[in-house]
Amino acid sequence: MKEIRKMKDRSELKNIIRIANKVFDDASNINENASADSIPGWDSMGNLNLIIALEEEYDIEFDDEDLVKMNSIKKIHKVIINKVND
């Protein structure tokens, strides 16, 4: 069972990276270690566009506590996995 969850988590990570690539139009630099510091365009407006795209993709809403944490792809992945699995 744990192996199946890992595969799903990895699939979701790839999906988050795909969405970030689309939002930031930067297929070369975005990976699981990317953050607001490493991606040009990940400013306040870029962040808003990313959050909206993720909320639409996963049919979820992020609260203020989530948004404060979501400053890297890894952290976004963790927040989404926790929200989807609740």
PyMOL Python script that loads the backbone (N, CA, C, O; Angstrom):
from pymol import cmd

cmd.read_pdbstr("""\
ATOM      1  N   MET A   1       0.821  -1.199   0.000  1.00  0.00           N
ATOM      2  CA  MET A   1       0.000   0.000   0.000  1.00  0.00           C
ATOM      3  C   MET A   1       0.866   1.264   0.000  1.00  0.00           C
ATOM      4  O   MET A   1       0.553   2.228  -0.699  1.00  0.00           O
ATOM      5  N   LYS A   2       1.931   1.263   0.766  1.00  0.00           N
ATOM      6  CA  LYS A   2       2.813   2.417   0.828  1.00  0.00           C
ATOM      7  C   LYS A   2       3.439   2.704  -0.538  1.00  0.00           C
ATOM      8  O   LYS A   2       3.606   3.868  -0.902  1.00  0.00           O
ATOM      9  N   GLU A   3       3.783   1.670  -1.292  1.00  0.00           N
ATOM     10  CA  GLU A   3       4.381   1.836  -2.618  1.00  0.00           C
ATOM     11  C   GLU A   3       3.398   2.507  -3.574  1.00  0.00           C
ATOM     12  O   GLU A   3       3.800   3.337  -4.389  1.00  0.00           O
ATOM     13  N   ILE A   4       2.128   2.161  -3.483  1.00  0.00           N
ATOM     14  CA  ILE A   4       1.110   2.775  -4.335  1.00  0.00           C
ATOM     15  C   ILE A   4       0.990   4.256  -4.004  1.00  0.00           C
ATOM     16  O   ILE A   4       0.875   5.080  -4.911  1.00  0.00           O
ATOM     17  N   ARG A   5       1.015   4.604  -2.747  1.00  0.00           N
ATOM     18  CA  ARG A   5       0.932   6.016  -2.339  1.00  0.00           C
ATOM     19  C   ARG A   5       2.137   6.792  -2.856  1.00  0.00           C
ATOM     20  O   ARG A   5       1.985   7.922  -3.321  1.00  0.00           O
ATOM     21  N   LYS A   6       3.326   6.212  -2.786  1.00  0.00           N
ATOM     22  CA  LYS A   6       4.527   6.878  -3.287  1.00  0.00           C
ATOM     23  C   LYS A   6       4.393   7.178  -4.773  1.00  0.00           C
ATOM     24  O   LYS A   6       4.772   8.255  -5.234  1.00  0.00           O
ATOM     25  N   MET A   7       3.849   6.215  -5.522  1.00  0.00           N
ATOM     26  CA  MET A   7       3.678   6.420  -6.956  1.00  0.00           C
ATOM     27  C   MET A   7       2.693   7.556  -7.203  1.00  0.00           C
ATOM     28  O   MET A   7       2.912   8.375  -8.096  1.00  0.00           O
ATOM     29  N   LYS A   8       1.628   7.619  -6.442  1.00  0.00           N
ATOM     30  CA  LYS A   8       0.649   8.685  -6.593  1.00  0.00           C
ATOM     31  C   LYS A   8       1.292  10.020  -6.237  1.00  0.00           C
ATOM     32  O   LYS A   8       1.094  11.012  -6.939  1.00  0.00           O
ATOM     33  N   ASP A   9       2.062  10.050  -5.151  1.00  0.00           N
ATOM     34  CA  ASP A   9       2.739  11.281  -4.763  1.00  0.00           C
ATOM     35  C   ASP A   9       3.674  11.749  -5.866  1.00  0.00           C
ATOM     36  O   ASP A   9       3.722  12.942  -6.166  1.00  0.00           O
ATOM     37  N   ARG A  10       4.412  10.838  -6.470  1.00  0.00           N
ATOM     38  CA  ARG A  10       5.352  11.184  -7.540  1.00  0.00           C
ATOM     39  C   ARG A  10       4.592  11.710  -8.756  1.00  0.00           C
ATOM     40  O   ARG A  10       5.029  12.656  -9.412  1.00  0.00           O
ATOM     41  N   SER A  11       3.463  11.092  -9.046  1.00  0.00           N
ATOM     42  CA  SER A  11       2.623  11.533 -10.157  1.00  0.00           C
ATOM     43  C   SER A  11       2.103  12.947  -9.900  1.00  0.00           C
ATOM     44  O   SER A  11       2.072  13.770 -10.815  1.00  0.00           O
ATOM     45  N   GLU A  12       1.699  13.230  -8.677  1.00  0.00           N
ATOM     46  CA  GLU A  12       1.209  14.569  -8.329  1.00  0.00           C
ATOM     47  C   GLU A  12       2.334  15.585  -8.410  1.00  0.00           C
ATOM     48  O   GLU A  12       2.111  16.714  -8.848  1.00  0.00           O
ATOM     49  N   LEU A  13       3.536  15.209  -7.997  1.00  0.00           N
ATOM     50  CA  LEU A  13       4.675  16.114  -8.093  1.00  0.00           C
ATOM     51  C   LEU A  13       4.930  16.493  -9.550  1.00  0.00           C
ATOM     52  O   LEU A  13       5.153  17.662  -9.865  1.00  0.00           O
ATOM     53  N   LYS A  14       4.895  15.509 -10.425  1.00  0.00           N
ATOM     54  CA  LYS A  14       5.086  15.783 -11.856  1.00  0.00           C
ATOM     55  C   LYS A  14       3.987  16.697 -12.386  1.00  0.00           C
ATOM     56  O   LYS A  14       4.252  17.563 -13.220  1.00  0.00           O
ATOM     57  N   ASN A  15       2.773  16.515 -11.915  1.00  0.00           N
ATOM     58  CA  ASN A  15       1.662  17.355 -12.348  1.00  0.00           C
ATOM     59  C   ASN A  15       1.839  18.799 -11.862  1.00  0.00           C
ATOM     60  O   ASN A  15       1.569  19.743 -12.604  1.00  0.00           O
ATOM     61  N   ILE A  16       2.285  18.964 -10.638  1.00  0.00           N
ATOM     62  CA  ILE A  16       2.533  20.302 -10.090  1.00  0.00           C
ATOM     63  C   ILE A  16       3.627  20.998 -10.901  1.00  0.00           C
ATOM     64  O   ILE A  16       3.509  22.182 -11.213  1.00  0.00           O
ATOM     65  N   ILE A  17       4.683  20.271 -11.240  1.00  0.00           N
ATOM     66  CA  ILE A  17       5.764  20.830 -12.052  1.00  0.00           C
ATOM     67  C   ILE A  17       5.235  21.219 -13.430  1.00  0.00           C
ATOM     68  O   ILE A  17       5.601  22.266 -13.963  1.00  0.00           O
ATOM     69  N   ARG A  18       4.384  20.386 -14.002  1.00  0.00           N
ATOM     70  CA  ARG A  18       3.780  20.698 -15.312  1.00  0.00           C
ATOM     71  C   ARG A  18       2.984  21.998 -15.236  1.00  0.00           C
ATOM     72  O   ARG A  18       3.086  22.846 -16.123  1.00  0.00           O
ATOM     73  N   ILE A  19       2.200  22.151 -14.184  1.00  0.00           N
ATOM     74  CA  ILE A  19       1.389  23.365 -14.013  1.00  0.00           C
ATOM     75  C   ILE A  19       2.297  24.585 -13.825  1.00  0.00           C
ATOM     76  O   ILE A  19       2.059  25.633 -14.426  1.00  0.00           O
ATOM     77  N   ALA A  20       3.325  24.452 -13.003  1.00  0.00           N
ATOM     78  CA  ALA A  20       4.260  25.562 -12.780  1.00  0.00           C
ATOM     79  C   ALA A  20       4.961  25.939 -14.078  1.00  0.00           C
ATOM     80  O   ALA A  20       5.146  27.123 -14.360  1.00  0.00           O
ATOM     81  N   ASN A  21       5.351  24.949 -14.868  1.00  0.00           N
ATOM     82  CA  ASN A  21       5.973  25.228 -16.166  1.00  0.00           C
ATOM     83  C   ASN A  21       5.044  26.041 -17.052  1.00  0.00           C
ATOM     84  O   ASN A  21       5.475  26.965 -17.741  1.00  0.00           O
ATOM     85  N   LYS A  22       3.778  25.689 -17.027  1.00  0.00           N
ATOM     86  CA  LYS A  22       2.799  26.405 -17.845  1.00  0.00           C
ATOM     87  C   LYS A  22       2.603  27.840 -17.334  1.00  0.00           C
ATOM     88  O   LYS A  22       2.580  28.787 -18.121  1.00  0.00           O
ATOM     89  N   VAL A  23       2.466  27.989 -16.032  1.00  0.00           N
ATOM     90  CA  VAL A  23       2.235  29.315 -15.442  1.00  0.00           C
ATOM     91  C   VAL A  23       3.431  30.230 -15.663  1.00  0.00           C
ATOM     92  O   VAL A  23       3.276  31.395 -16.029  1.00  0.00           O
ATOM     93  N   PHE A  24       4.623  29.692 -15.438  1.00  0.00           N
ATOM     94  CA  PHE A  24       5.829  30.517 -15.527  1.00  0.00           C
ATOM     95  C   PHE A  24       6.507  30.426 -16.888  1.00  0.00           C
ATOM     96  O   PHE A  24       7.530  31.073 -17.113  1.00  0.00           O
ATOM     97  N   ASP A  25       5.955  29.639 -17.788  1.00  0.00           N
ATOM     98  CA  ASP A  25       6.482  29.500 -19.143  1.00  0.00           C
ATOM     99  C   ASP A  25       7.988  29.257 -19.133  1.00  0.00           C
ATOM    100  O   ASP A  25       8.750  29.925 -19.831  1.00  0.00           O
ATOM    101  N   ASP A  26       8.397  28.274 -18.317  1.00  0.00           N
ATOM    102  CA  ASP A  26       9.831  28.029 -18.123  1.00  0.00           C
ATOM    103  C   ASP A  26      10.065  26.532 -17.921  1.00  0.00           C
ATOM    104  O   ASP A  26      10.222  26.074 -16.790  1.00  0.00           O
ATOM    105  N   ALA A  27      10.087  25.784 -18.999  1.00  0.00           N
ATOM    106  CA  ALA A  27      10.216  24.329 -18.910  1.00  0.00           C
ATOM    107  C   ALA A  27      11.617  23.872 -18.516  1.00  0.00           C
ATOM    108  O   ALA A  27      11.802  22.703 -18.176  1.00  0.00           O
ATOM    109  N   SER A  28      12.597  24.751 -18.553  1.00  0.00           N
ATOM    110  CA  SER A  28      13.970  24.305 -18.324  1.00  0.00           C
ATOM    111  C   SER A  28      14.399  24.310 -16.861  1.00  0.00           C
ATOM    112  O   SER A  28      15.197  23.463 -16.459  1.00  0.00           O
ATOM    113  N   ASN A  29      13.903  25.224 -16.068  1.00  0.00           N
ATOM    114  CA  ASN A  29      14.418  25.377 -14.712  1.00  0.00           C
ATOM    115  C   ASN A  29      13.520  24.830 -13.613  1.00  0.00           C
ATOM    116  O   ASN A  29      13.957  24.755 -12.464  1.00  0.00           O
ATOM    117  N   ILE A  30      12.317  24.457 -13.906  1.00  0.00           N
ATOM    118  CA  ILE A  30      11.388  24.047 -12.855  1.00  0.00           C
ATOM    119  C   ILE A  30      11.503  22.563 -12.605  1.00  0.00           C
ATOM    120  O   ILE A  30      11.292  21.738 -13.494  1.00  0.00           O
ATOM    121  N   ASN A  31      11.842  22.245 -11.371  1.00  0.00           N
ATOM    122  CA  ASN A  31      11.924  20.866 -10.910  1.00  0.00           C
ATOM    123  C   ASN A  31      11.475  20.841  -9.457  1.00  0.00           C
ATOM    124  O   ASN A  31      11.041  21.863  -8.925  1.00  0.00           O
ATOM    125  N   GLU A  32      11.574  19.697  -8.818  1.00  0.00           N
ATOM    126  CA  GLU A  32      11.051  19.596  -7.454  1.00  0.00           C
ATOM    127  C   GLU A  32      11.802  20.474  -6.460  1.00  0.00           C
ATOM    128  O   GLU A  32      11.287  20.742  -5.374  1.00  0.00           O
ATOM    129  N   ASN A  33      13.001  20.926  -6.801  1.00  0.00           N
ATOM    130  CA  ASN A  33      13.783  21.781  -5.906  1.00  0.00           C
ATOM    131  C   ASN A  33      13.606  23.269  -6.193  1.00  0.00           C
ATOM    132  O   ASN A  33      14.197  24.101  -5.504  1.00  0.00           O
ATOM    133  N   ALA A  34      12.811  23.615  -7.186  1.00  0.00           N
ATOM    134  CA  ALA A  34      12.604  25.016  -7.554  1.00  0.00           C
ATOM    135  C   ALA A  34      11.812  25.744  -6.473  1.00  0.00           C
ATOM    136  O   ALA A  34      11.001  25.161  -5.754  1.00  0.00           O
ATOM    137  N   SER A  35      12.085  27.043  -6.393  1.00  0.00           N
ATOM    138  CA  SER A  35      11.385  27.870  -5.411  1.00  0.00           C
ATOM    139  C   SER A  35      11.160  29.261  -5.993  1.00  0.00           C
ATOM    140  O   SER A  35      11.580  29.562  -7.110  1.00  0.00           O
ATOM    141  N   ALA A  36      10.497  30.090  -5.221  1.00  0.00           N
ATOM    142  CA  ALA A  36      10.255  31.463  -5.655  1.00  0.00           C
ATOM    143  C   ALA A  36      11.572  32.192  -5.911  1.00  0.00           C
ATOM    144  O   ALA A  36      11.623  33.104  -6.736  1.00  0.00           O
ATOM    145  N   ASP A  37      12.620  31.806  -5.222  1.00  0.00           N
ATOM    146  CA  ASP A  37      13.931  32.445  -5.406  1.00  0.00           C
ATOM    147  C   ASP A  37      14.613  32.024  -6.703  1.00  0.00           C
ATOM    148  O   ASP A  37      15.454  32.758  -7.222  1.00  0.00           O
ATOM    149  N   SER A  38      14.268  30.868  -7.228  1.00  0.00           N
ATOM    150  CA  SER A  38      14.987  30.344  -8.393  1.00  0.00           C
ATOM    151  C   SER A  38      14.225  30.450  -9.715  1.00  0.00           C
ATOM    152  O   SER A  38      14.775  30.149 -10.773  1.00  0.00           O
ATOM    153  N   ILE A  39      12.974  30.874  -9.658  1.00  0.00           N
ATOM    154  CA  ILE A  39      12.158  30.943 -10.872  1.00  0.00           C
ATOM    155  C   ILE A  39      11.827  32.399 -11.200  1.00  0.00           C
ATOM    156  O   ILE A  39      11.110  33.064 -10.452  1.00  0.00           O
ATOM    157  N   PRO A  40      12.351  32.884 -12.319  1.00  0.00           N
ATOM    158  CA  PRO A  40      11.979  34.235 -12.743  1.00  0.00           C
ATOM    159  C   PRO A  40      10.466  34.306 -12.962  1.00  0.00           C
ATOM    160  O   PRO A  40       9.874  33.408 -13.560  1.00  0.00           O
ATOM    161  N   GLY A  41       9.874  35.341 -12.489  1.00  0.00           N
ATOM    162  CA  GLY A  41       8.431  35.479 -12.660  1.00  0.00           C
ATOM    163  C   GLY A  41       7.618  34.983 -11.481  1.00  0.00           C
ATOM    164  O   GLY A  41       6.408  35.199 -11.427  1.00  0.00           O
ATOM    165  N   TRP A  42       8.278  34.311 -10.522  1.00  0.00           N
ATOM    166  CA  TRP A  42       7.532  33.861  -9.346  1.00  0.00           C
ATOM    167  C   TRP A  42       7.534  34.998  -8.329  1.00  0.00           C
ATOM    168  O   TRP A  42       8.166  34.928  -7.275  1.00  0.00           O
ATOM    169  N   ASP A  43       6.807  36.033  -8.688  1.00  0.00           N
ATOM    170  CA  ASP A  43       6.609  37.176  -7.808  1.00  0.00           C
ATOM    171  C   ASP A  43       5.176  37.083  -7.278  1.00  0.00           C
ATOM    172  O   ASP A  43       4.548  36.030  -7.387  1.00  0.00           O
ATOM    173  N   SER A  44       4.663  38.150  -6.719  1.00  0.00           N
ATOM    174  CA  SER A  44       3.320  38.074  -6.132  1.00  0.00           C
ATOM    175  C   SER A  44       2.252  37.758  -7.174  1.00  0.00           C
ATOM    176  O   SER A  44       1.332  36.988  -6.895  1.00  0.00           O
ATOM    177  N   MET A  45       2.354  38.333  -8.359  1.00  0.00           N
ATOM    178  CA  MET A  45       1.373  38.048  -9.415  1.00  0.00           C
ATOM    179  C   MET A  45       1.546  36.628  -9.947  1.00  0.00           C
ATOM    180  O   MET A  45       0.563  35.924 -10.177  1.00  0.00           O
ATOM    181  N   GLY A  46       2.776  36.214 -10.137  1.00  0.00           N
ATOM    182  CA  GLY A  46       3.043  34.843 -10.573  1.00  0.00           C
ATOM    183  C   GLY A  46       2.544  33.833  -9.561  1.00  0.00           C
ATOM    184  O   GLY A  46       1.991  32.794  -9.922  1.00  0.00           O
ATOM    185  N   ASN A  47       2.744  34.148  -8.284  1.00  0.00           N
ATOM    186  CA  ASN A  47       2.276  33.260  -7.221  1.00  0.00           C
ATOM    187  C   ASN A  47       0.752  33.140  -7.259  1.00  0.00           C
ATOM    188  O   ASN A  47       0.205  32.045  -7.127  1.00  0.00           O
ATOM    189  N   LEU A  48       0.078  34.265  -7.439  1.00  0.00           N
ATOM    190  CA  LEU A  48      -1.391  34.245  -7.527  1.00  0.00           C
ATOM    191  C   LEU A  48      -1.850  33.384  -8.702  1.00  0.00           C
ATOM    192  O   LEU A  48      -2.778  32.587  -8.565  1.00  0.00           O
ATOM    193  N   ASN A  49      -1.205  33.542  -9.849  1.00  0.00           N
ATOM    194  CA  ASN A  49      -1.560  32.722 -11.020  1.00  0.00           C
ATOM    195  C   ASN A  49      -1.319  31.240 -10.772  1.00  0.00           C
ATOM    196  O   ASN A  49      -2.115  30.401 -11.192  1.00  0.00           O
ATOM    197  N   LEU A  50      -0.226  30.916 -10.091  1.00  0.00           N
ATOM    198  CA  LEU A  50       0.066  29.516  -9.770  1.00  0.00           C
ATOM    199  C   LEU A  50      -0.981  28.946  -8.818  1.00  0.00           C
ATOM    200  O   LEU A  50      -1.476  27.838  -9.024  1.00  0.00           O
ATOM    201  N   ILE A  51      -1.314  29.694  -7.790  1.00  0.00           N
ATOM    202  CA  ILE A  51      -2.312  29.239  -6.804  1.00  0.00           C
ATOM    203  C   ILE A  51      -3.659  28.998  -7.488  1.00  0.00           C
ATOM    204  O   ILE A  51      -4.309  27.983  -7.242  1.00  0.00           O
ATOM    205  N   ILE A  52      -4.068  29.915  -8.332  1.00  0.00           N
ATOM    206  CA  ILE A  52      -5.344  29.758  -9.045  1.00  0.00           C
ATOM    207  C   ILE A  52      -5.315  28.513  -9.932  1.00  0.00           C
ATOM    208  O   ILE A  52      -6.275  27.742  -9.959  1.00  0.00           O
ATOM    209  N   ALA A  53      -4.221  28.322 -10.651  1.00  0.00           N
ATOM    210  CA  ALA A  53      -4.109  27.139 -11.528  1.00  0.00           C
ATOM    211  C   ALA A  53      -4.156  25.851 -10.713  1.00  0.00           C
ATOM    212  O   ALA A  53      -4.784  24.878 -11.131  1.00  0.00           O
ATOM    213  N   LEU A  54      -3.507  25.835  -9.568  1.00  0.00           N
ATOM    214  CA  LEU A  54      -3.517  24.629  -8.716  1.00  0.00           C
ATOM    215  C   LEU A  54      -4.896  24.386  -8.114  1.00  0.00           C
ATOM    216  O   LEU A  54      -5.351  23.244  -8.052  1.00  0.00           O
ATOM    217  N   GLU A  55      -5.562  25.448  -7.671  1.00  0.00           N
ATOM    218  CA  GLU A  55      -6.906  25.290  -7.115  1.00  0.00           C
ATOM    219  C   GLU A  55      -7.871  24.747  -8.170  1.00  0.00           C
ATOM    220  O   GLU A  55      -8.714  23.902  -7.870  1.00  0.00           O
ATOM    221  N   GLU A  56      -7.746  25.228  -9.387  1.00  0.00           N
ATOM    222  CA  GLU A  56      -8.614  24.735 -10.464  1.00  0.00           C
ATOM    223  C   GLU A  56      -8.294  23.285 -10.812  1.00  0.00           C
ATOM    224  O   GLU A  56      -9.204  22.479 -11.006  1.00  0.00           O
ATOM    225  N   GLU A  57      -7.020  22.953 -10.890  1.00  0.00           N
ATOM    226  CA  GLU A  57      -6.607  21.585 -11.240  1.00  0.00           C
ATOM    227  C   GLU A  57      -7.088  20.564 -10.215  1.00  0.00           C
ATOM    228  O   GLU A  57      -7.575  19.494 -10.579  1.00  0.00           O
ATOM    229  N   TYR A  58      -6.952  20.896  -8.934  1.00  0.00           N
ATOM    230  CA  TYR A  58      -7.264  19.940  -7.875  1.00  0.00           C
ATOM    231  C   TYR A  58      -8.624  20.157  -7.233  1.00  0.00           C
ATOM    232  O   TYR A  58      -9.011  19.410  -6.334  1.00  0.00           O
ATOM    233  N   ASP A  59      -9.353  21.169  -7.684  1.00  0.00           N
ATOM    234  CA  ASP A  59     -10.678  21.488  -7.139  1.00  0.00           C
ATOM    235  C   ASP A  59     -10.611  21.624  -5.623  1.00  0.00           C
ATOM    236  O   ASP A  59     -11.402  21.029  -4.891  1.00  0.00           O
ATOM    237  N   ILE A  60      -9.649  22.422  -5.173  1.00  0.00           N
ATOM    238  CA  ILE A  60      -9.469  22.694  -3.750  1.00  0.00           C
ATOM    239  C   ILE A  60      -9.286  24.191  -3.563  1.00  0.00           C
ATOM    240  O   ILE A  60      -9.067  24.931  -4.522  1.00  0.00           O
ATOM    241  N   GLU A  61      -9.380  24.625  -2.308  1.00  0.00           N
ATOM    242  CA  GLU A  61      -9.087  26.009  -1.956  1.00  0.00           C
ATOM    243  C   GLU A  61      -8.017  26.006  -0.873  1.00  0.00           C
ATOM    244  O   GLU A  61      -8.086  25.236   0.085  1.00  0.00           O
ATOM    245  N   PHE A  62      -7.043  26.868  -1.036  1.00  0.00           N
ATOM    246  CA  PHE A  62      -5.984  26.991  -0.047  1.00  0.00           C
ATOM    247  C   PHE A  62      -6.371  28.075   0.941  1.00  0.00           C
ATOM    248  O   PHE A  62      -6.902  29.117   0.558  1.00  0.00           O
ATOM    249  N   ASP A  63      -6.101  27.823   2.224  1.00  0.00           N
ATOM    250  CA  ASP A  63      -6.342  28.856   3.226  1.00  0.00           C
ATOM    251  C   ASP A  63      -5.040  29.634   3.452  1.00  0.00           C
ATOM    252  O   ASP A  63      -3.993  29.285   2.906  1.00  0.00           O
ATOM    253  N   ASP A  64      -5.122  30.676   4.252  1.00  0.00           N
ATOM    254  CA  ASP A  64      -3.955  31.539   4.474  1.00  0.00           C
ATOM    255  C   ASP A  64      -2.760  30.765   5.015  1.00  0.00           C
ATOM    256  O   ASP A  64      -1.620  31.034   4.637  1.00  0.00           O
ATOM    257  N   GLU A  65      -3.016  29.817   5.888  1.00  0.00           N
ATOM    258  CA  GLU A  65      -1.937  29.001   6.460  1.00  0.00           C
ATOM    259  C   GLU A  65      -1.215  28.210   5.371  1.00  0.00           C
ATOM    260  O   GLU A  65       0.010  28.095   5.391  1.00  0.00           O
ATOM    261  N   ASP A  66      -1.968  27.673   4.432  1.00  0.00           N
ATOM    262  CA  ASP A  66      -1.368  26.947   3.307  1.00  0.00           C
ATOM    263  C   ASP A  66      -0.509  27.887   2.459  1.00  0.00           C
ATOM    264  O   ASP A  66       0.629  27.565   2.116  1.00  0.00           O
ATOM    265  N   LEU A  67      -1.063  29.041   2.129  1.00  0.00           N
ATOM    266  CA  LEU A  67      -0.401  29.978   1.221  1.00  0.00           C
ATOM    267  C   LEU A  67       0.952  30.437   1.753  1.00  0.00           C
ATOM    268  O   LEU A  67       1.894  30.622   0.982  1.00  0.00           O
ATOM    269  N   VAL A  68       1.051  30.620   3.054  1.00  0.00           N
ATOM    270  CA  VAL A  68       2.310  31.050   3.661  1.00  0.00           C
ATOM    271  C   VAL A  68       3.393  29.995   3.459  1.00  0.00           C
ATOM    272  O   VAL A  68       4.565  30.332   3.289  1.00  0.00           O
ATOM    273  N   LYS A  69       3.013  28.740   3.476  1.00  0.00           N
ATOM    274  CA  LYS A  69       3.966  27.630   3.339  1.00  0.00           C
ATOM    275  C   LYS A  69       4.408  27.388   1.894  1.00  0.00           C
ATOM    276  O   LYS A  69       5.460  26.790   1.669  1.00  0.00           O
ATOM    277  N   MET A  70       3.639  27.832   0.931  1.00  0.00           N
ATOM    278  CA  MET A  70       3.798  27.407  -0.462  1.00  0.00           C
ATOM    279  C   MET A  70       4.781  28.282  -1.247  1.00  0.00           C
ATOM    280  O   MET A  70       4.386  29.003  -2.164  1.00  0.00           O
ATOM    281  N   ASN A  71       6.069  28.211  -0.878  1.00  0.00           N
ATOM    282  CA  ASN A  71       7.074  29.024  -1.565  1.00  0.00           C
ATOM    283  C   ASN A  71       8.108  28.189  -2.320  1.00  0.00           C
ATOM    284  O   ASN A  71       9.151  28.697  -2.732  1.00  0.00           O
ATOM    285  N   SER A  72       7.806  26.907  -2.493  1.00  0.00           N
ATOM    286  CA  SER A  72       8.662  26.032  -3.307  1.00  0.00           C
ATOM    287  C   SER A  72       7.796  24.898  -3.860  1.00  0.00           C
ATOM    288  O   SER A  72       6.701  24.634  -3.362  1.00  0.00           O
ATOM    289  N   ILE A  73       8.302  24.244  -4.881  1.00  0.00           N
ATOM    290  CA  ILE A  73       7.555  23.133  -5.479  1.00  0.00           C
ATOM    291  C   ILE A  73       7.371  22.006  -4.463  1.00  0.00           C
ATOM    292  O   ILE A  73       6.288  21.429  -4.369  1.00  0.00           O
ATOM    293  N   LYS A  74       8.415  21.690  -3.708  1.00  0.00           N
ATOM    294  CA  LYS A  74       8.297  20.629  -2.694  1.00  0.00           C
ATOM    295  C   LYS A  74       7.237  20.963  -1.655  1.00  0.00           C
ATOM    296  O   LYS A  74       6.447  20.101  -1.269  1.00  0.00           O
ATOM    297  N   LYS A  75       7.218  22.216  -1.201  1.00  0.00           N
ATOM    298  CA  LYS A  75       6.237  22.604  -0.177  1.00  0.00           C
ATOM    299  C   LYS A  75       4.820  22.625  -0.750  1.00  0.00           C
ATOM    300  O   LYS A  75       3.865  22.248  -0.071  1.00  0.00           O
ATOM    301  N   ILE A  76       4.691  23.061  -1.985  1.00  0.00           N
ATOM    302  CA  ILE A  76       3.381  23.026  -2.640  1.00  0.00           C
ATOM    303  C   ILE A  76       2.891  21.581  -2.734  1.00  0.00           C
ATOM    304  O   ILE A  76       1.730  21.289  -2.447  1.00  0.00           O
ATOM    305  N   HIS A  77       3.777  20.695  -3.133  1.00  0.00           N
ATOM    306  CA  HIS A  77       3.446  19.273  -3.233  1.00  0.00           C
ATOM    307  C   HIS A  77       2.957  18.738  -1.887  1.00  0.00           C
ATOM    308  O   HIS A  77       1.944  18.041  -1.821  1.00  0.00           O
ATOM    309  N   LYS A  78       3.670  19.064  -0.831  1.00  0.00           N
ATOM    310  CA  LYS A  78       3.301  18.586   0.507  1.00  0.00           C
ATOM    311  C   LYS A  78       1.924  19.112   0.917  1.00  0.00           C
ATOM    312  O   LYS A  78       1.109  18.358   1.448  1.00  0.00           O
ATOM    313  N   VAL A  79       1.663  20.384   0.679  1.00  0.00           N
ATOM    314  CA  VAL A  79       0.368  20.962   1.036  1.00  0.00           C
ATOM    315  C   VAL A  79      -0.753  20.290   0.242  1.00  0.00           C
ATOM    316  O   VAL A  79      -1.795  19.955   0.807  1.00  0.00           O
ATOM    317  N   ILE A  80      -0.550  20.095  -1.042  1.00  0.00           N
ATOM    318  CA  ILE A  80      -1.592  19.486  -1.874  1.00  0.00           C
ATOM    319  C   ILE A  80      -1.848  18.043  -1.466  1.00  0.00           C
ATOM    320  O   ILE A  80      -3.003  17.638  -1.333  1.00  0.00           O
ATOM    321  N   ILE A  81      -0.799  17.263  -1.266  1.00  0.00           N
ATOM    322  CA  ILE A  81      -0.982  15.871  -0.842  1.00  0.00           C
ATOM    323  C   ILE A  81      -1.753  15.813   0.464  1.00  0.00           C
ATOM    324  O   ILE A  81      -2.658  14.991   0.609  1.00  0.00           O
ATOM    325  N   ASN A  82      -1.410  16.671   1.419  1.00  0.00           N
ATOM    326  CA  ASN A  82      -2.133  16.686   2.701  1.00  0.00           C
ATOM    327  C   ASN A  82      -3.592  17.075   2.518  1.00  0.00           C
ATOM    328  O   ASN A  82      -4.470  16.490   3.151  1.00  0.00           O
ATOM    329  N   LYS A  83      -3.862  18.056   1.659  1.00  0.00           N
ATOM    330  CA  LYS A  83      -5.244  18.498   1.424  1.00  0.00           C
ATOM    331  C   LYS A  83      -6.066  17.428   0.702  1.00  0.00           C
ATOM    332  O   LYS A  83      -7.209  17.160   1.072  1.00  0.00           O
ATOM    333  N   VAL A  84      -5.483  16.828  -0.315  1.00  0.00           N
ATOM    334  CA  VAL A  84      -6.208  15.834  -1.107  1.00  0.00           C
ATOM    335  C   VAL A  84      -6.475  14.565  -0.283  1.00  0.00           C
ATOM    336  O   VAL A  84      -7.502  13.908  -0.460  1.00  0.00           O
ATOM    337  N   ASN A  85      -5.556  14.233   0.604  1.00  0.00           N
ATOM    338  CA  ASN A  85      -5.697  13.000   1.387  1.00  0.00           C
ATOM    339  C   ASN A  85      -6.493  13.184   2.667  1.00  0.00           C
ATOM    340  O   ASN A  85      -6.737  12.206   3.375  1.00  0.00           O
ATOM    341  N   ASP A  86      -6.906  14.403   2.988  1.00  0.00           N
ATOM    342  CA  ASP A  86      -7.714  14.620   4.199  1.00  0.00           C
ATOM    343  C   ASP A  86      -9.135  14.197   4.005  1.00  0.00           C
ATOM    344  O   ASP A  86      -9.944  14.312   4.926  1.00  0.00           O
TER     345      ASP A  86
END
""", "prot")
cmd.dss("prot")
cmd.show_as("cartoon", "prot")
cmd.util.cbc("prot")
cmd.orient("prot")
